[in-house]
Amino acid sequence: VIDTHHDHRVAMAFSVLSVVADGMVIQNADVVSKSWPKFYAEMSSILGPMAQEN
C-alpha cells in the first residue's frame, strides 16, 4: 500500500511502477488530476485497462 500523502508526483511515479509490480495499491491516486487530469485515461489507452484504488 502506497500512501501518496496527496502528492500527484508520487501517485504518478508509483502508478507507472505498478505496471510491473503486481498487487500495488495506491491511496488517493486521483490526486494526479492536479497536474494531469487524463493521466489514467492516457495510461489505459497505452497499456489497457488498469484498476484504480482511491
Secondary structure, DSSP 8 states (H G I E B T S, - for coil): -EE-TT-HHHHHHHHHHTTTSTT--EETGGGGGGT-TTHHHHHHHHH-------
